[in-house]
């Protein structure tokens, strides 16, 4: 029968100072910097691609809006042409508004340099007088 004896030797590592490996530390910094630059480039590319797609959507939306406005403009030009037809205006004036063709002497023509006065109709036995006309804003004139 064999007897085994083990001796334990306690090693005190508390006073051991580890030397820094400068090459390993430099390699770590280089790899980290390269990975950071790669990720920043990847993010920049992704952001540019995202912006490119968004601008494409905006351009498409603007083109649709332009087409809609062109169609509305065309419809408004057609409506203006139909509403400004002299025969239509004459028909409405005669039928709906009860207007008639003016008799001779009812028309008063003004020159651009004429004063703002309208000749009053002559009363029986009195000479013609000039009635003063006050200028009115366009909004009031349009209502009448």
C-alpha positions as CSV (number, residue, x, y, z in Angstrom):
1,X,0.0,0.0,0.0
2,X,1.3,3.3,-1.1
3,X,0.8,6.5,0.8
4,X,0.8,9.7,-1.0
5,X,1.7,12.9,0.7
6,X,0.9,16.3,-0.8
7,X,2.6,19.5,0.4
8,X,0.8,22.7,-0.2
9,X,2.7,25.8,-0.9
10,X,0.8,29.0,-0.6
11,X,1.9,31.6,-3.2
12,X,1.3,35.3,-2.3
13,X,0.5,37.1,-5.6
14,X,-0.6,40.4,-3.9
15,X,2.8,42.0,-4.4
16,X,3.1,41.0,-8.1
17,X,2.6,43.9,-10.5
18,X,1.4,43.1,-14.0
19,X,3.1,44.9,-16.8
20,X,0.8,46.5,-19.4
21,X,1.0,45.2,-22.9
22,X,1.2,48.4,-25.0
23,X,0.8,46.5,-28.3
24,X,-2.4,44.8,-27.2
25,X,-3.8,48.1,-26.0
26,X,-2.9,49.8,-29.3
27,X,-4.5,47.0,-31.3
28,X,-7.7,47.3,-29.2
29,X,-7.8,51.1,-29.9
30,X,-7.3,50.6,-33.6
31,X,-9.9,47.9,-33.9
32,X,-12.4,50.0,-31.9
33,X,-11.7,53.1,-34.1
34,X,-12.1,51.1,-37.3
35,X,-15.4,49.5,-36.1
36,X,-16.6,53.0,-35.1
37,X,-15.7,54.5,-38.5
38,X,-17.4,51.5,-40.3
39,X,-20.6,52.0,-38.2
40,X,-20.6,55.7,-38.7
41,X,-20.3,55.2,-42.5
42,X,-23.1,52.6,-42.4
43,X,-25.3,55.0,-40.5
44,X,-24.5,57.9,-42.9
45,X,-25.3,55.7,-45.9
46,X,-28.6,54.6,-44.2
47,X,-29.5,58.2,-43.5
48,X,-28.8,59.3,-47.0
49,X,-30.8,56.4,-48.4
50,X,-33.7,57.3,-46.1
51,X,-33.6,60.9,-47.1
52,X,-33.5,60.0,-50.8
53,X,-36.6,57.9,-50.4
54,X,-38.4,60.7,-48.5
55,X,-37.5,63.2,-51.2
56,X,-38.8,60.8,-53.8
57,X,-42.2,60.7,-51.9
58,X,-42.3,64.5,-51.6
59,X,-41.5,64.9,-55.4
60,X,-44.3,62.5,-56.3
61,X,-46.7,64.2,-54.0
62,X,-45.8,67.6,-55.5
63,X,-46.3,66.3,-59.0
64,X,-49.7,65.0,-58.1
65,X,-50.6,68.4,-56.5
66,X,-49.4,70.1,-59.7
67,X,-51.6,67.9,-61.9
68,X,-54.6,68.5,-59.6
69,X,-54.0,72.3,-59.7
70,X,-53.6,72.2,-63.5
71,X,-56.9,70.4,-63.8
72,X,-58.6,72.8,-61.4
73,X,-57.2,75.7,-63.5
74,X,-58.5,74.2,-66.7
75,X,-61.9,73.8,-65.2
76,X,-61.9,77.3,-63.9
77,X,-60.9,78.7,-67.3
78,X,-63.8,76.8,-68.9
79,X,-66.2,78.0,-66.3
80,X,-65.0,81.6,-66.8
81,X,-65.4,81.3,-70.5
82,X,-69.0,80.0,-70.2
83,X,-69.9,82.6,-67.6
84,X,-68.6,85.5,-69.6
85,X,-70.5,84.5,-72.7
86,X,-72.3,87.8,-73.8
87,X,-75.4,85.9,-75.0
88,X,-75.8,84.2,-71.6
89,X,-75.4,87.5,-69.7
90,X,-77.9,89.2,-72.0
91,X,-80.4,86.3,-71.5
92,X,-80.1,86.5,-67.7
93,X,-80.4,90.3,-67.7
94,X,-83.6,90.2,-69.8
95,X,-85.3,87.2,-68.3
96,X,-84.3,87.1,-64.6
97,X,-83.6,90.7,-63.9
98,X,-86.1,92.3,-66.2
99,X,-83.7,94.6,-67.9
100,X,-84.4,96.2,-71.2
101,X,-82.2,98.0,-73.8
102,X,-81.7,101.6,-72.8
103,X,-83.6,104.3,-74.6
104,X,-81.8,107.1,-76.3
105,X,-80.7,109.7,-73.8
106,X,-80.4,107.3,-70.9
107,X,-76.8,106.5,-71.5
108,X,-74.3,108.9,-69.9
109,X,-70.7,108.6,-71.1
110,X,-67.8,109.8,-69.0
111,X,-64.3,110.6,-70.1
112,X,-61.3,109.7,-67.9
113,X,-60.6,113.4,-67.2
114,X,-64.3,114.2,-66.4
115,X,-65.2,115.4,-62.8
116,X,-67.2,113.1,-60.6
117,X,-70.5,114.7,-61.2
118,X,-73.6,113.3,-62.9
119,X,-76.0,115.7,-64.7
120,X,-79.3,115.8,-62.9
121,X,-82.4,115.3,-65.1
122,X,-84.0,118.7,-65.9
123,X,-87.1,119.4,-63.9
124,X,-90.0,121.2,-65.5
125,X,-89.1,124.8,-65.8
126,X,-85.7,124.6,-64.2
127,X,-82.3,124.4,-65.8
128,X,-80.2,121.3,-65.6
129,X,-78.1,121.0,-62.4
130,X,-75.0,119.1,-61.6
131,X,-75.4,116.6,-58.7
132,X,-72.2,115.7,-56.8
133,X,-71.4,112.0,-56.7
134,X,-69.3,110.7,-53.8
135,X,-66.7,108.1,-54.8
136,X,-67.6,104.7,-53.2
137,X,-65.3,101.8,-52.3
138,X,-65.3,99.0,-54.8
139,X,-67.0,96.6,-52.3
140,X,-70.0,98.9,-51.9
141,X,-70.2,99.5,-55.6
142,X,-70.1,95.7,-56.3
143,X,-73.0,95.1,-53.9
144,X,-75.3,97.4,-55.8
